[in-house]
């Protein structure tokens, strides 16, 4: 049986990990931005300081998002490494003969 016809069960795991990363990173960026900018808008309207608190809220949200993304990227990097190592262990040199 040629190697290109063999099923690749691990590729599904890679796709699922990629989709999880996309969704998680998107939420990690969007949620702090939306929440903090809405708070900034409220404060700006209350004290008539527009756009001071909106800008400060956006900068704070960017810093928070960066910290969250950095932490999650390290975690997902470890998950990818485990997934990759598990795929290498499944393939033995004798299997390709």
C-alpha positions in Angstrom: 0.0 0.0 0.0 1.6 3.3 -1.0 2.3 5.8 1.8 0.1 8.6 0.4 -3.0 6.3 0.6 -2.5 5.7 4.4 -5.1 7.4 6.6 -3.8 10.4 8.6 -5.8 10.4 11.9 -3.4 12.9 13.5 -4.1 15.6 10.9 -7.6 15.9 12.3 -6.0 16.6 15.7 -3.9 19.4 14.2 -6.9 21.0 12.6 -8.9 20.9 15.8 -6.0 22.4 17.7 -5.7 25.2 15.1 -9.4 25.9 15.3 -9.2 26.0 19.1 -6.3 28.4 18.9 -8.1 30.7 16.5 -11.2 30.9 18.6 -9.4 31.3 21.9 -7.0 34.0 20.6 -9.9 35.8 19.0 -11.9 35.8 22.2 -8.8 36.8 24.2 -8.4 39.9 22.1 -12.1 40.9 21.6 -13.5 40.4 25.1 -11.1 42.8 26.9 -11.3 45.4 24.1 -15.1 45.4 24.1 -15.5 45.5 27.8 -12.9 48.1 28.6 -13.8 50.4 25.7 -17.5 50.3 26.8 -16.4 51.2 30.3 -14.2 54.0 28.9 -17.2 55.3 26.9 -19.3 55.3 30.0 -16.7 57.3 32.0 -16.1 59.7 29.1 -19.8 60.5 28.9 -20.2 60.8 32.7 -17.3 63.2 33.1 -17.3 64.7 29.5 -13.7 63.8 28.9 -14.1 62.1 25.4 -11.9 60.4 24.1 -9.5 60.2 27.0 -10.8 57.2 28.8 -11.7 55.3 25.6 -8.1 55.6 24.5 -6.8 54.6 27.9 -9.2 51.7 28.0 -8.1 50.5 24.6 -4.4 50.7 25.5 -5.1 48.8 28.8 -7.1 46.2 26.8 -4.2 45.8 24.3 -1.8 45.2 27.2 -4.1 42.7 28.9 -4.7 40.9 25.6 -1.0 40.7 24.9 -0.4 39.1 28.3 -3.2 36.6 27.9 -2.1 35.7 24.3 1.5 35.2 25.5 0.5 32.9 28.2 -1.9 30.9 25.9 0.7 30.7 23.1 3.1 29.0 25.5 0.4 26.6 26.5 -0.6 25.8 22.9 3.0 25.5 21.9 3.4 22.7 24.5 0.2 21.1 23.3 1.5 21.2 19.7 4.8 19.6 20.8 3.0 16.8 22.6 0.7 16.2 19.6 3.7 16.2 17.3 5.8 13.9 19.5 2.8 11.5 19.8 2.6 11.4 16.0 6.3 10.6 15.7 6.0 7.8 18.2 3.2 6.2 16.2 5.3 6.0 13.1 8.0 3.4 13.4 10.7 2.8 10.8 9.5 -0.8 10.3 6.1 0.5 9.2 7.5 2.1 6.1 9.1 -1.0 4.7 
